[in-house]
Amino acid sequence: MPQGSVSFKDVTVDFTPEEWEHLDLAQKSLYRDVMLENYCHLVSVGFHMAKPDMIRKLEQGEEPWTTERIFPGQLYLAG
């Protein structure tokens, strides 16, 4: 039975700033490696999309979250 296409959202974990702070350095490093690898795999099989801000931040060694979530319609409330 055919399955639907995989999207970037399907292979992404999105942490809040508070959740991110509970991760240790090894967990943050693993997250960066896995998210960058997932993105590269999707691009290598022809997945076309603008590079998400989260991927740019991870490539630059920054924290992945912003005031806006990766996907439209999902916003953090800045406190």
BAVEXBA-336774 format. One record per atom (N, C-alpha, C): z, x, y; atom name. Coordinates in steps of 0.2 Angstrom, whole numbers, plus 2048, in hexadecimal, padded with zeros to 3 digits. Layout:
N
<pt><c3>Z</c3><c1>X</c1><c2>Y</c2><atome>CA</atome></pt>
...
***
This chain:
79
<pt><c3>800</c3><c1>804</c1><c2>7FA</c2><atome>N</atome></pt>
<pt><c3>800</c3><c1>800</c1><c2>800</c2><atome>CA</atome></pt>
<pt><c3>800</c3><c1>805</c1><c2>806</c2><atome>C</atome></pt>
<pt><c3>7FB</c3><c1>804</c1><c2>80B</c2><atome>N</atome></pt>
<pt><c3>7FB</c3><c1>808</c1><c2>811</c2><atome>CA</atome></pt>
<pt><c3>801</c3><c1>807</c1><c2>815</c2><atome>C</atome></pt>
<pt><c3>803</c3><c1>80C</c1><c2>818</c2><atome>N</atome></pt>
<pt><c3>809</c3><c1>80C</c1><c2>81D</c2><atome>CA</atome></pt>
<pt><c3>806</c3><c1>80D</c1><c2>824</c2><atome>C</atome></pt>
<pt><c3>809</c3><c1>80B</c1><c2>829</c2><atome>N</atome></pt>
<pt><c3>807</c3><c1>80C</c1><c2>830</c2><atome>CA</atome></pt>
<pt><c3>808</c3><c1>813</c1><c2>832</c2><atome>C</atome></pt>
<pt><c3>805</c3><c1>814</c1><c2>838</c2><atome>N</atome></pt>
<pt><c3>805</c3><c1>81B</c1><c2>83B</c2><atome>CA</atome></pt>
<pt><c3>80C</c3><c1>81D</c1><c2>83D</c2><atome>C</atome></pt>
<pt><c3>80D</c3><c1>823</c1><c2>83D</c2><atome>N</atome></pt>
<pt><c3>813</c3><c1>826</c1><c2>83F</c2><atome>CA</atome></pt>
<pt><c3>812</c3><c1>827</c1><c2>847</c2><atome>C</atome></pt>
<pt><c3>817</c3><c1>826</c1><c2>84A</c2><atome>N</atome></pt>
<pt><c3>818</c3><c1>827</c1><c2>852</c2><atome>CA</atome></pt>
<pt><c3>81D</c3><c1>82C</c1><c2>853</c2><atome>C</atome></pt>
<pt><c3>81D</c3><c1>82F</c1><c2>859</c2><atome>N</atome></pt>
<pt><c3>822</c3><c1>834</c1><c2>85B</c2><atome>CA</atome></pt>
<pt><c3>829</c3><c1>831</c1><c2>85B</c2><atome>C</atome></pt>
<pt><c3>829</c3><c1>82B</c1><c2>85D</c2><atome>N</atome></pt>
<pt><c3>82F</c3><c1>827</c1><c2>85D</c2><atome>CA</atome></pt>
<pt><c3>832</c3><c1>827</c1><c2>856</c2><atome>C</atome></pt>
<pt><c3>82E</c3><c1>826</c1><c2>851</c2><atome>N</atome></pt>
<pt><c3>830</c3><c1>826</c1><c2>84A</c2><atome>CA</atome></pt>
<pt><c3>834</c3><c1>82D</c1><c2>847</c2><atome>C</atome></pt>
<pt><c3>832</c3><c1>832</c1><c2>84B</c2><atome>N</atome></pt>
<pt><c3>835</c3><c1>839</c1><c2>848</c2><atome>CA</atome></pt>
<pt><c3>83A</c3><c1>83C</c1><c2>84E</c2><atome>C</atome></pt>
<pt><c3>83C</c3><c1>838</c1><c2>852</c2><atome>N</atome></pt>
<pt><c3>840</c3><c1>83A</c1><c2>858</c2><atome>CA</atome></pt>
<pt><c3>847</c3><c1>837</c1><c2>857</c2><atome>C</atome></pt>
<pt><c3>84C</c3><c1>83B</c1><c2>859</c2><atome>N</atome></pt>
<pt><c3>853</c3><c1>839</c1><c2>859</c2><atome>CA</atome></pt>
<pt><c3>855</c3><c1>83A</c1><c2>861</c2><atome>C</atome></pt>
<pt><c3>857</c3><c1>835</c1><c2>864</c2><atome>N</atome></pt>
<pt><c3>859</c3><c1>835</c1><c2>86B</c2><atome>CA</atome></pt>
<pt><c3>860</c3><c1>835</c1><c2>86C</c2><atome>C</atome></pt>
<pt><c3>863</c3><c1>83A</c1><c2>86F</c2><atome>N</atome></pt>
<pt><c3>86A</c3><c1>83B</c1><c2>870</c2><atome>CA</atome></pt>
<pt><c3>86C</c3><c1>839</c1><c2>877</c2><atome>C</atome></pt>
<pt><c3>872</c3><c1>836</c1><c2>878</c2><atome>N</atome></pt>
<pt><c3>874</c3><c1>835</c1><c2>87F</c2><atome>CA</atome></pt>
<pt><c3>877</c3><c1>83B</c1><c2>881</c2><atome>C</atome></pt>
<pt><c3>878</c3><c1>83C</c1><c2>888</c2><atome>N</atome></pt>
<pt><c3>87C</c3><c1>843</c1><c2>88A</c2><atome>CA</atome></pt>
<pt><c3>883</c3><c1>843</c1><c2>886</c2><atome>C</atome></pt>
<pt><c3>886</c3><c1>83E</c1><c2>886</c2><atome>N</atome></pt>
<pt><c3>88D</c3><c1>83E</c1><c2>883</c2><atome>CA</atome></pt>
<pt><c3>88C</c3><c1>840</c1><c2>87B</c2><atome>C</atome></pt>
<pt><c3>887</c3><c1>83D</c1><c2>878</c2><atome>N</atome></pt>
<pt><c3>886</c3><c1>83F</c1><c2>871</c2><atome>CA</atome></pt>
<pt><c3>885</c3><c1>846</c1><c2>870</c2><atome>C</atome></pt>
<pt><c3>880</c3><c1>849</c1><c2>875</c2><atome>N</atome></pt>
<pt><c3>87E</c3><c1>850</c1><c2>874</c2><atome>CA</atome></pt>
<pt><c3>884</c3><c1>854</c1><c2>875</c2><atome>C</atome></pt>
<pt><c3>889</c3><c1>853</c1><c2>879</c2><atome>N</atome></pt>
<pt><c3>88E</c3><c1>857</c1><c2>87A</c2><atome>CA</atome></pt>
<pt><c3>893</c3><c1>858</c1><c2>874</c2><atome>C</atome></pt>
<pt><c3>892</c3><c1>853</c1><c2>86F</c2><atome>N</atome></pt>
<pt><c3>896</c3><c1>854</c1><c2>869</c2><atome>CA</atome></pt>
<pt><c3>893</c3><c1>858</c1><c2>864</c2><atome>C</atome></pt>
<pt><c3>88D</c3><c1>85A</c1><c2>865</c2><atome>N</atome></pt>
<pt><c3>889</c3><c1>85F</c1><c2>860</c2><atome>CA</atome></pt>
<pt><c3>88C</c3><c1>866</c1><c2>862</c2><atome>C</atome></pt>
<pt><c3>88C</c3><c1>86A</c1><c2>85C</c2><atome>N</atome></pt>
<pt><c3>88E</c3><c1>871</c1><c2>85D</c2><atome>CA</atome></pt>
<pt><c3>887</c3><c1>875</c1><c2>85E</c2><atome>C</atome></pt>
<pt><c3>887</c3><c1>87B</c1><c2>860</c2><atome>N</atome></pt>
<pt><c3>881</c3><c1>87F</c1><c2>861</c2><atome>CA</atome></pt>
<pt><c3>87C</c3><c1>87F</c1><c2>85C</c2><atome>C</atome></pt>
<pt><c3>87F</c3><c1>87F</c1><c2>856</c2><atome>N</atome></pt>
<pt><c3>87A</c3><c1>87F</c1><c2>850</c2><atome>CA</atome></pt>
<pt><c3>876</c3><c1>879</c1><c2>84F</c2><atome>C</atome></pt>
<pt><c3>87A</c3><c1>873</c1><c2>850</c2><atome>N</atome></pt>
<pt><c3>877</c3><c1>86D</c1><c2>850</c2><atome>CA</atome></pt>
<pt><c3>872</c3><c1>86C</c1><c2>855</c2><atome>C</atome></pt>
<pt><c3>873</c3><c1>86E</c1><c2>85B</c2><atome>N</atome></pt>
<pt><c3>86E</c3><c1>86E</c1><c2>861</c2><atome>CA</atome></pt>
<pt><c3>868</c3><c1>872</c1><c2>860</c2><atome>C</atome></pt>
<pt><c3>869</c3><c1>878</c1><c2>85D</c2><atome>N</atome></pt>
<pt><c3>864</c3><c1>87C</c1><c2>85B</c2><atome>CA</atome></pt>
<pt><c3>85F</c3><c1>879</c1><c2>856</c2><atome>C</atome></pt>
<pt><c3>862</c3><c1>876</c1><c2>851</c2><atome>N</atome></pt>
<pt><c3>85F</c3><c1>872</c1><c2>84B</c2><atome>CA</atome></pt>
<pt><c3>85B</c3><c1>86D</c1><c2>84E</c2><atome>C</atome></pt>
<pt><c3>85E</c3><c1>869</c1><c2>853</c2><atome>N</atome></pt>
<pt><c3>85A</c3><c1>863</c1><c2>856</c2><atome>CA</atome></pt>
<pt><c3>854</c3><c1>865</c1><c2>859</c2><atome>C</atome></pt>
<pt><c3>855</c3><c1>86B</c1><c2>85E</c2><atome>N</atome></pt>
<pt><c3>84F</c3><c1>86D</c1><c2>861</c2><atome>CA</atome></pt>
<pt><c3>84A</c3><c1>86F</c1><c2>85C</c2><atome>C</atome></pt>
<pt><c3>84B</c3><c1>873</c1><c2>857</c2><atome>N</atome></pt>
<pt><c3>846</c3><c1>875</c1><c2>852</c2><atome>CA</atome></pt>
<pt><c3>843</c3><c1>870</c1><c2>84F</c2><atome>C</atome></pt>
<pt><c3>846</c3><c1>86B</c1><c2>84D</c2><atome>N</atome></pt>
<pt><c3>844</c3><c1>865</c1><c2>849</c2><atome>CA</atome></pt>
<pt><c3>83F</c3><c1>861</c1><c2>84E</c2><atome>C</atome></pt>
<pt><c3>842</c3><c1>85F</c1><c2>854</c2><atome>N</atome></pt>
<pt><c3>83E</c3><c1>85B</c1><c2>859</c2><atome>CA</atome></pt>
<pt><c3>837</c3><c1>85F</c1><c2>85B</c2><atome>C</atome></pt>
<pt><c3>838</c3><c1>865</c1><c2>85C</c2><atome>N</atome></pt>
<pt><c3>831</c3><c1>869</c1><c2>85E</c2><atome>CA</atome></pt>
<pt><c3>82D</c3><c1>869</c1><c2>858</c2><atome>C</atome></pt>
<pt><c3>82F</c3><c1>86A</c1><c2>852</c2><atome>N</atome></pt>
<pt><c3>82B</c3><c1>86B</c1><c2>84C</c2><atome>CA</atome></pt>
<pt><c3>828</c3><c1>864</c1><c2>84B</c2><atome>C</atome></pt>
<pt><c3>82C</c3><c1>85E</c1><c2>84B</c2><atome>N</atome></pt>
<pt><c3>829</c3><c1>858</c1><c2>84A</c2><atome>CA</atome></pt>
<pt><c3>823</c3><c1>857</c1><c2>84F</c2><atome>C</atome></pt>
<pt><c3>824</c3><c1>858</c1><c2>856</c2><atome>N</atome></pt>
<pt><c3>81F</c3><c1>857</c1><c2>85B</c2><atome>CA</atome></pt>
<pt><c3>819</c3><c1>85B</c1><c2>859</c2><atome>C</atome></pt>
<pt><c3>81A</c3><c1>862</c1><c2>857</c2><atome>N</atome></pt>
<pt><c3>814</c3><c1>866</c1><c2>855</c2><atome>CA</atome></pt>
<pt><c3>810</c3><c1>863</c1><c2>84F</c2><atome>C</atome></pt>
<pt><c3>814</c3><c1>861</c1><c2>84A</c2><atome>N</atome></pt>
<pt><c3>810</c3><c1>85E</c1><c2>845</c2><atome>CA</atome></pt>
<pt><c3>80C</c3><c1>858</c1><c2>846</c2><atome>C</atome></pt>
<pt><c3>80F</c3><c1>854</c1><c2>84B</c2><atome>N</atome></pt>
<pt><c3>80B</c3><c1>84E</c1><c2>84D</c2><atome>CA</atome></pt>
<pt><c3>805</c3><c1>850</c1><c2>851</c2><atome>C</atome></pt>
<pt><c3>805</c3><c1>855</c1><c2>855</c2><atome>N</atome></pt>
<pt><c3>800</c3><c1>857</c1><c2>859</c2><atome>CA</atome></pt>
<pt><c3>7FA</c3><c1>85A</c1><c2>854</c2><atome>C</atome></pt>
<pt><c3>7FD</c3><c1>85E</c1><c2>84F</c2><atome>N</atome></pt>
<pt><c3>7F8</c3><c1>861</c1><c2>84B</c2><atome>CA</atome></pt>
<pt><c3>7F4</c3><c1>85D</c1><c2>846</c2><atome>C</atome></pt>
<pt><c3>7F6</c3><c1>857</c1><c2>845</c2><atome>N</atome></pt>
<pt><c3>7F3</c3><c1>852</c1><c2>841</c2><atome>CA</atome></pt>
<pt><c3>7EF</c3><c1>84D</c1><c2>846</c2><atome>C</atome></pt>
<pt><c3>7EE</c3><c1>84E</c1><c2>84C</c2><atome>N</atome></pt>
<pt><c3>7EA</c3><c1>84A</c1><c2>851</c2><atome>CA</atome></pt>
<pt><c3>7EE</c3><c1>845</c1><c2>855</c2><atome>C</atome></pt>
<pt><c3>7F4</c3><c1>845</c1><c2>855</c2><atome>N</atome></pt>
<pt><c3>7F8</c3><c1>840</c1><c2>859</c2><atome>CA</atome></pt>
<pt><c3>7F7</c3><c1>842</c1><c2>860</c2><atome>C</atome></pt>
<pt><c3>7F5</c3><c1>83E</c1><c2>864</c2><atome>N</atome></pt>
<pt><c3>7F3</c3><c1>83F</c1><c2>86B</c2><atome>CA</atome></pt>
<pt><c3>7F8</c3><c1>83B</c1><c2>870</c2><atome>C</atome></pt>
<pt><c3>7FC</c3><c1>83F</c1><c2>874</c2><atome>N</atome></pt>
<pt><c3>800</c3><c1>83C</c1><c2>879</c2><atome>CA</atome></pt>
<pt><c3>802</c3><c1>841</c1><c2>87E</c2><atome>C</atome></pt>
<pt><c3>804</c3><c1>83F</c1><c2>884</c2><atome>N</atome></pt>
<pt><c3>807</c3><c1>843</c1><c2>889</c2><atome>CA</atome></pt>
<pt><c3>80D</c3><c1>847</c1><c2>886</c2><atome>C</atome></pt>
<pt><c3>80E</c3><c1>84D</c1><c2>887</c2><atome>N</atome></pt>
<pt><c3>814</c3><c1>850</c1><c2>884</c2><atome>CA</atome></pt>
<pt><c3>81A</c3><c1>84D</c1><c2>888</c2><atome>C</atome></pt>
<pt><c3>81F</c3><c1>84A</c1><c2>883</c2><atome>N</atome></pt>
<pt><c3>825</c3><c1>847</c1><c2>886</c2><atome>CA</atome></pt>
<pt><c3>829</c3><c1>84C</c1><c2>88A</c2><atome>C</atome></pt>
<pt><c3>82C</c3><c1>84A</c1><c2>88F</c2><atome>N</atome></pt>
<pt><c3>831</c3><c1>84E</c1><c2>893</c2><atome>CA</atome></pt>
<pt><c3>836</c3><c1>851</c1><c2>88F</c2><atome>C</atome></pt>
<pt><c3>839</c3><c1>84E</c1><c2>88A</c2><atome>N</atome></pt>
<pt><c3>83E</c3><c1>851</c1><c2>885</c2><atome>CA</atome></pt>
<pt><c3>83B</c3><c1>857</c1><c2>882</c2><atome>C</atome></pt>
<pt><c3>835</c3><c1>857</c1><c2>880</c2><atome>N</atome></pt>
<pt><c3>832</c3><c1>85D</c1><c2>87C</c2><atome>CA</atome></pt>
<pt><c3>831</c3><c1>862</c1><c2>881</c2><atome>C</atome></pt>
<pt><c3>82F</c3><c1>861</c1><c2>887</c2><atome>N</atome></pt>
<pt><c3>82F</c3><c1>866</c1><c2>88D</c2><atome>CA</atome></pt>
<pt><c3>835</c3><c1>869</c1><c2>88E</c2><atome>C</atome></pt>
<pt><c3>83B</c3><c1>865</c1><c2>88E</c2><atome>N</atome></pt>
<pt><c3>841</c3><c1>868</c1><c2>88F</c2><atome>CA</atome></pt>
<pt><c3>843</c3><c1>86C</c1><c2>889</c2><atome>C</atome></pt>
<pt><c3>842</c3><c1>86A</c1><c2>883</c2><atome>N</atome></pt>
<pt><c3>844</c3><c1>86E</c1><c2>87D</c2><atome>CA</atome></pt>
<pt><c3>841</c3><c1>875</c1><c2>87D</c2><atome>C</atome></pt>
<pt><c3>83A</c3><c1>875</c1><c2>87F</c2><atome>N</atome></pt>
<pt><c3>836</c3><c1>87B</c1><c2>87F</c2><atome>CA</atome></pt>
<pt><c3>839</c3><c1>880</c1><c2>884</c2><atome>C</atome></pt>
<pt><c3>83C</c3><c1>87D</c1><c2>88A</c2><atome>N</atome></pt>
<pt><c3>83F</c3><c1>881</c1><c2>88F</c2><atome>CA</atome></pt>
<pt><c3>846</c3><c1>883</c1><c2>88E</c2><atome>C</atome></pt>
<pt><c3>849</c3><c1>881</c1><c2>888</c2><atome>N</atome></pt>
<pt><c3>850</c3><c1>882</c1><c2>886</c2><atome>CA</atome></pt>
<pt><c3>855</c3><c1>87E</c1><c2>88A</c2><atome>C</atome></pt>
<pt><c3>853</c3><c1>878</c1><c2>88D</c2><atome>N</atome></pt>
<pt><c3>857</c3><c1>874</c1><c2>891</c2><atome>CA</atome></pt>
<pt><c3>859</c3><c1>86E</c1><c2>88C</c2><atome>C</atome></pt>
<pt><c3>85E</c3><c1>86A</c1><c2>88E</c2><atome>N</atome></pt>
<pt><c3>861</c3><c1>865</c1><c2>88A</c2><atome>CA</atome></pt>
<pt><c3>85B</c3><c1>85F</c1><c2>88A</c2><atome>C</atome></pt>
<pt><c3>85B</c3><c1>85C</c1><c2>885</c2><atome>N</atome></pt>
<pt><c3>855</c3><c1>857</c1><c2>884</c2><atome>CA</atome></pt>
<pt><c3>855</c3><c1>851</c1><c2>888</c2><atome>C</atome></pt>
<pt><c3>85B</c3><c1>84F</c1><c2>88A</c2><atome>N</atome></pt>
<pt><c3>85C</c3><c1>848</c1><c2>88D</c2><atome>CA</atome></pt>
<pt><c3>85B</c3><c1>848</c1><c2>895</c2><atome>C</atome></pt>
<pt><c3>859</c3><c1>843</c1><c2>897</c2><atome>N</atome></pt>
<pt><c3>858</c3><c1>842</c1><c2>89E</c2><atome>CA</atome></pt>
<pt><c3>85B</c3><c1>83B</c1><c2>8A0</c2><atome>C</atome></pt>
<pt><c3>85B</c3><c1>838</c1><c2>8A6</c2><atome>N</atome></pt>
<pt><c3>85D</c3><c1>832</c1><c2>8A8</c2><atome>CA</atome></pt>
<pt><c3>859</c3><c1>82C</c1><c2>8A5</c2><atome>C</atome></pt>
<pt><c3>853</c3><c1>82E</c1><c2>8A2</c2><atome>N</atome></pt>
<pt><c3>84F</c3><c1>829</c1><c2>89F</c2><atome>CA</atome></pt>
<pt><c3>84E</c3><c1>82B</c1><c2>898</c2><atome>C</atome></pt>
<pt><c3>84E</c3><c1>826</c1><c2>893</c2><atome>N</atome></pt>
<pt><c3>84D</c3><c1>828</c1><c2>88C</c2><atome>CA</atome></pt>
<pt><c3>845</c3><c1>82A</c1><c2>88B</c2><atome>C</atome></pt>
<pt><c3>844</c3><c1>82C</c1><c2>885</c2><atome>N</atome></pt>
<pt><c3>83D</c3><c1>82E</c1><c2>884</c2><atome>CA</atome></pt>
<pt><c3>838</c3><c1>828</c1><c2>884</c2><atome>C</atome></pt>
<pt><c3>83A</c3><c1>822</c1><c2>882</c2><atome>N</atome></pt>
<pt><c3>836</c3><c1>81D</c1><c2>881</c2><atome>CA</atome></pt>
<pt><c3>837</c3><c1>818</c1><c2>887</c2><atome>C</atome></pt>
<pt><c3>832</c3><c1>815</c1><c2>88A</c2><atome>N</atome></pt>
<pt><c3>833</c3><c1>810</c1><c2>890</c2><atome>CA</atome></pt>
<pt><c3>837</c3><c1>80A</c1><c2>88E</c2><atome>C</atome></pt>
<pt><c3>83B</c3><c1>808</c1><c2>892</c2><atome>N</atome></pt>
<pt><c3>83F</c3><c1>802</c1><c2>891</c2><atome>CA</atome></pt>
<pt><c3>846</c3><c1>804</c1><c2>88E</c2><atome>C</atome></pt>
<pt><c3>847</c3><c1>80A</c1><c2>88D</c2><atome>N</atome></pt>
<pt><c3>84E</c3><c1>80C</c1><c2>88A</c2><atome>CA</atome></pt>
<pt><c3>851</c3><c1>811</c1><c2>88F</c2><atome>C</atome></pt>
<pt><c3>855</c3><c1>80F</c1><c2>894</c2><atome>N</atome></pt>
<pt><c3>858</c3><c1>813</c1><c2>899</c2><atome>CA</atome></pt>
<pt><c3>85F</c3><c1>814</c1><c2>898</c2><atome>C</atome></pt>
<pt><c3>861</c3><c1>81A</c1><c2>89A</c2><atome>N</atome></pt>
<pt><c3>868</c3><c1>81C</c1><c2>89A</c2><atome>CA</atome></pt>
<pt><c3>86B</c3><c1>819</c1><c2>8A1</c2><atome>C</atome></pt>
<pt><c3>871</c3><c1>817</c1><c2>8A1</c2><atome>N</atome></pt>
<pt><c3>875</c3><c1>815</c1><c2>8A7</c2><atome>CA</atome></pt>
<pt><c3>878</c3><c1>81B</c1><c2>8A9</c2><atome>C</atome></pt>
<pt><c3>876</c3><c1>81E</c1><c2>8AF</c2><atome>N</atome></pt>
<pt><c3>87A</c3><c1>824</c1><c2>8B1</c2><atome>CA</atome></pt>
<pt><c3>880</c3><c1>822</c1><c2>8B4</c2><atome>C</atome></pt>
<pt><c3>886</c3><c1>825</c1><c2>8B2</c2><atome>N</atome></pt>
<pt><c3>88C</c3><c1>823</c1><c2>8B3</c2><atome>CA</atome></pt>
<pt><c3>890</c3><c1>827</c1><c2>8B8</c2><atome>C</atome></pt>
***
